[in-house]
Amino acid sequence: YYLSPNGSDTNNGTSASPWKTLNKANSTIAIDDTVILKDGVYDGYVGISKSNTTWRAENKGRAIIDGGFGPELLQGNWNRISESHDIACVGKGVYTSIITIGKESNNITLDGLVIRNSCGRGMSIAGDNITIQNSRIDWTLSAGIDVDPMESVGLKLFENTFTRNSFGDMLRYDEDRPYEVNISMYMRGDDMVIRGNTFAWGRGEMAMPFSKNMLFEDNVVVGMKNNFYIGWTENTVARNNLFYSPETEKNGGTHWEWPFA
């Protein structure tokens, strides 16, 4: 089946007559079906619940699922963040997700998508055997991805790019609230494989507490606050990764210096 921003949910879902929304596809498809997203921008904050399905971009990086809270709203001024969030994110909390995959939803693959501009998280995952590959999650207020520790088993992240995830500290500062730890990536599931990804310029920790049997290899991590916070993991293997340019107290212009010193 096919989706297009120029389609209609009254169509039949073929390439020549595509649907318009992810919700329509999710409510219609069945086991072993594939949804192909044509180029363009789709509305976010949707659930993908059909197990044993694949969702992929027709052209890698050109099917964009957008949450509407883009950096252009700040007009280059962090002091606009609270005002902008209030306007763009009515009815959406700081932990809402552009895509949610619940605990009853298993064996789902997302391939080649861009998930961006979230009022909260990029993705929340609780299902088993979820694969995210060749995709990008960019500009999220809170975590780029949040994996449930009590539910998810077998998550695979292959060849993705995670950028500018978690700047909730700026919102708290603008609202004169005390600092809380930012989490750019919260990966807490069991039997995860995280391979060949780039994690760049997240304003929070990349955390893996409570995970079990995790393999983290061949990744590039640059400019993160805490590059790799392992926490209380069991049987973690980290190998062949490149970490550089971390934020430290000696690195001016980073979290350590401003706004919370």
C-alpha positions as CSV (number, residue, x, y, z in Angstrom):
1,Y,0.0,0.0,0.0
2,Y,1.0,3.6,-0.6
3,L,0.8,6.9,1.2
4,S,1.2,10.4,-0.2
5,P,0.6,13.9,1.4
6,N,-1.4,14.6,-1.7
7,G,-3.5,11.4,-1.4
8,S,-6.9,10.8,0.1
9,D,-8.0,8.3,2.7
10,T,-11.0,7.5,0.5
11,N,-8.6,6.1,-2.1
12,N,-7.7,2.4,-2.4
13,G,-4.1,2.7,-1.3
14,T,-2.4,1.9,-4.6
15,S,0.6,3.8,-6.0
16,A,-1.7,5.6,-8.4
17,S,-4.4,6.2,-5.7
18,P,-2.6,6.5,-2.4
19,W,-3.9,7.1,1.0
20,K,-3.1,10.3,2.9
21,T,-2.5,9.4,6.5
22,L,-0.6,6.9,8.6
23,N,-3.7,6.4,10.7
24,K,-5.7,5.2,7.6
25,A,-2.9,2.8,6.7
26,N,-2.6,1.5,10.3
27,S,-6.3,0.8,10.5
28,T,-6.5,-0.9,7.2
29,I,-3.4,-3.1,6.6
30,A,-3.0,-6.6,7.8
31,I,-0.1,-9.0,8.8
32,D,2.8,-9.0,6.3
33,D,1.7,-5.9,4.5
34,T,4.1,-3.1,3.5
35,V,3.3,0.6,3.5
36,I,5.4,2.8,1.2
37,L,5.5,6.5,2.0
38,K,6.0,8.7,-1.0
39,D,8.0,11.9,-0.8
40,G,6.6,14.7,1.3
41,V,5.6,15.7,4.9
42,Y,3.1,13.7,7.0
43,D,1.4,14.6,10.3
44,G,2.9,13.0,13.3
45,Y,1.7,11.8,16.7
46,V,0.4,8.5,15.5
47,G,0.4,4.9,16.7
48,I,1.6,2.0,14.6
49,S,-0.1,-1.0,16.0
50,K,-0.2,-3.7,13.3
51,S,2.3,-6.4,14.0
52,N,4.4,-8.0,11.2
53,T,4.4,-4.9,9.0
54,T,6.9,-2.8,7.2
55,W,6.7,1.0,6.8
56,R,9.3,2.4,4.4
57,A,10.1,5.6,2.4
58,E,9.8,5.2,-1.3
59,N,13.0,7.3,-1.4
60,K,15.2,7.3,1.7
61,G,15.1,10.5,3.7
62,R,12.3,12.1,1.7
63,A,9.2,10.8,3.6
64,I,9.0,13.1,6.6
65,I,6.8,12.6,9.7
66,D,6.6,16.0,11.3
67,G,5.5,17.1,14.8
68,G,5.1,20.8,14.0
69,F,7.5,22.1,16.6
70,G,10.4,23.1,14.4
71,P,13.5,25.1,15.3
72,E,12.4,27.9,13.0
73,L,9.7,28.8,15.5
74,L,12.5,30.1,17.9
75,Q,13.7,32.6,15.4
76,G,17.2,32.1,16.7
77,N,16.3,32.9,20.2
78,W,16.0,30.3,23.0
79,N,13.9,32.7,25.0
80,R,11.1,32.0,22.6
81,I,10.9,28.3,23.4
82,S,8.1,28.4,26.0
83,E,6.0,30.6,23.9
84,S,6.6,28.6,20.8
85,H,5.9,25.3,22.5
86,D,2.6,26.6,23.9
87,I,1.5,27.6,20.4
88,A,2.7,24.6,18.4
89,C,2.0,21.9,21.0
90,V,-1.6,22.5,22.3
91,G,-2.8,19.4,24.0
92,K,0.6,17.7,23.7
93,G,2.8,17.1,26.7
94,V,6.6,17.0,26.8
95,Y,6.5,13.2,26.6
96,T,4.2,12.8,23.7
97,S,5.7,10.9,20.7
98,I,5.6,11.4,17.0
99,I,5.4,7.6,16.6
100,T,4.3,5.2,19.3
101,I,4.6,1.4,19.0
102,G,2.8,-0.2,21.9
103,K,3.5,-3.4,23.8
104,E,1.1,-5.5,21.8
105,S,2.7,-4.5,18.5
106,N,5.6,-6.7,17.4
107,N,7.8,-7.4,14.4
108,I,7.5,-3.9,12.9
109,T,10.1,-2.3,10.6
110,L,10.5,1.4,9.9
111,D,12.9,2.1,7.0
112,G,14.3,5.3,5.5
113,L,12.0,7.7,7.3
114,V,12.6,11.2,8.8
115,I,10.9,11.8,12.1
116,R,11.3,15.4,13.2
117,N,10.2,18.5,15.2
118,S,8.6,16.8,18.2
119,C,6.8,18.6,21.1
120,G,8.1,15.6,23.1
121,R,9.8,12.4,22.0
122,G,10.6,11.2,18.5
123,M,9.5,7.6,19.2
124,S,8.2,5.5,22.1
125,I,8.6,1.7,21.7
126,A,7.3,-1.1,23.9
127,G,6.7,-3.9,21.3
128,D,9.1,-6.8,20.6
129,N,11.4,-7.2,17.6
130,I,11.1,-3.6,16.3
131,T,13.6,-2.6,13.6
132,I,14.4,1.1,12.9
133,Q,16.9,1.4,10.0
134,N,18.2,4.0,7.5
135,S,16.2,6.7,9.2
136,R,16.7,10.0,11.0
137,I,15.2,11.4,14.2
138,D,15.9,15.1,14.5
139,W,15.0,18.0,16.8
140,T,13.0,16.6,19.7
141,L,12.2,18.3,23.0
142,S,12.7,15.2,25.0
143,A,14.2,11.8,24.0
144,G,14.8,10.9,20.4
145,I,13.7,7.4,21.2
146,D,12.4,5.9,24.4
147,V,12.4,2.1,24.8
148,D,10.3,0.5,27.6
149,P,12.3,-1.6,30.0
150,M,9.4,-3.8,31.1
151,E,8.1,-4.7,27.7
152,S,10.4,-4.4,24.7
153,V,12.7,-7.2,23.6
154,G,14.8,-7.4,20.4
155,L,15.0,-3.8,19.3
156,K,17.4,-3.2,16.4
157,L,18.7,0.2,15.4
158,F,20.7,0.0,12.1
159,E,22.3,2.8,10.2
160,N,20.2,5.6,11.6
161,T,21.1,9.3,12.4
162,F,19.9,10.8,15.7
163,T,20.5,14.6,15.9
164,R,19.5,17.5,18.2
165,N,17.5,15.3,20.6
166,S,16.4,16.6,23.9
167,F,16.6,20.3,24.6
168,G,14.0,20.3,27.4
169,D,16.5,22.0,29.7
170,M,16.1,25.2,27.7
171,L,12.3,25.0,28.2
172,R,12.8,24.6,31.9
173,Y,15.2,27.4,32.1
174,D,12.9,29.7,30.1
175,E,10.0,28.8,32.5
176,D,12.3,29.5,35.5
177,R,12.1,25.9,36.7
178,P,15.1,24.0,38.1
179,Y,17.3,21.8,36.0
180,E,16.5,18.1,35.5
181,V,18.6,15.5,33.7
182,N,18.0,15.5,30.0
183,I,17.7,12.2,28.2
184,S,18.5,12.2,24.5
185,M,18.1,8.4,24.1
186,Y,16.5,6.2,26.7
187,M,17.1,2.6,25.6
188,R,16.1,0.2,28.3
189,G,14.9,-3.0,26.5
190,D,16.4,-6.5,26.4
191,D,18.4,-8.1,23.6
192,M,19.0,-4.9,21.7
193,V,21.4,-4.5,18.8
194,I,22.5,-0.9,18.1
195,R,24.8,-0.9,15.1
196,G,26.2,1.6,12.6
197,N,24.3,4.7,13.9
198,T,25.3,8.3,14.3
199,F,24.3,10.1,17.5
200,A,25.1,13.8,17.2
201,W,24.6,17.0,19.3
202,G,22.1,15.7,21.8
203,R,21.6,18.0,24.7
204,G,21.0,15.1,27.1
205,E,22.4,11.7,28.2
206,M,22.4,8.7,25.9
207,A,21.3,6.3,28.6
208,M,20.8,2.5,28.7
209,P,19.9,1.7,32.3
210,F,18.2,-1.6,33.1
211,S,18.9,-3.1,29.7
212,K,20.1,-6.6,29.3
213,N,22.1,-8.4,26.6
214,M,22.8,-5.2,24.6
215,L,25.3,-5.0,21.7
216,F,26.4,-1.5,20.8
217,E,28.9,-1.5,18.0
218,D,30.2,0.5,15.0
219,N,28.4,3.7,16.0
220,V,29.7,7.3,15.9
221,V,28.8,9.5,18.9
222,V,29.7,13.2,18.7
223,G,28.9,16.2,20.9
224,M,26.6,14.5,23.3
225,K,26.3,15.6,26.9
226,N,27.0,12.1,28.4
227,N,28.1,10.0,25.5
228,F,27.3,6.6,26.9
229,Y,25.6,6.3,30.2
230,I,25.4,2.5,30.8
231,G,23.8,2.6,34.3
232,W,22.5,-0.7,35.6
233,T,22.9,-2.9,32.6
234,E,23.6,-6.7,32.3
235,N,25.7,-8.3,29.7
236,T,26.5,-5.2,27.6
237,V,29.0,-5.3,24.8
238,A,30.3,-2.0,23.4
239,R,33.0,-2.3,20.7
240,N,34.4,-0.5,17.6
241,N,32.6,2.8,18.3
242,L,34.0,6.3,17.8
243,F,33.3,8.9,20.6
244,Y,34.5,12.5,20.2
245,S,33.9,16.1,21.1
246,P,31.9,15.4,24.3
247,E,30.6,18.2,26.4
248,T,32.7,18.8,29.5
249,E,33.2,21.5,32.0
250,K,36.2,22.6,30.0
251,N,34.3,23.0,26.8
252,G,32.8,26.5,26.7
253,G,29.3,27.1,25.5
254,T,28.0,23.7,26.5
255,H,25.6,22.6,29.2
256,W,28.3,22.8,31.8
257,E,28.6,26.5,31.3
258,W,25.1,27.8,30.4
259,P,22.4,28.3,31.4
260,F,22.6,26.1,34.5
261,A,26.4,26.3,35.0
